[in-house]
Amino acid sequence: MYRIPKDIDLSEIVGEFTTQILVGQFDIQFCFGKYHFAVQSDIHLIKHGEVIGIWQAGTWPPQQFFEIMNINVVACQTPDKRKIVIHLENSIEIHLSDNSDQFECMQIYVDGEQDPWII
């Protein structure tokens, strides 16, 4: 809805990994170090250019989401104002997107910062 701000800094996510994925009815949450993501839009897992898993609100994540656990982040990109791509050490990419013009798609909380990024 609000797009990904140009000044968002996710550089410290590199080298971090997640140990839990929290699933709600309409969101999925995970942390990489001090970055806490709450996502309501679709999440695509891509490996070598092929989609290997998709999470959508109202569904349980497919088993491929186990493959993002305890794997180091090697890069994080914001290729445009609608997408965040988190690259993992095992060649999986986590694609997060702002895919709505009417509703919030994700919130990113950063430890030590007062307000979350609302996207």
Protein Blocks (a to p, Z undefined) as FASTA:
>chain_A
ZZpafklcfklmgopacfbdcddfkbccddehjbccddfbdcdddeehiafbdcdehiac
dfklmmmgopacfbdcdfbfkbccdddfkopacddddfbfkbcfbdcddehiabdcdZZ
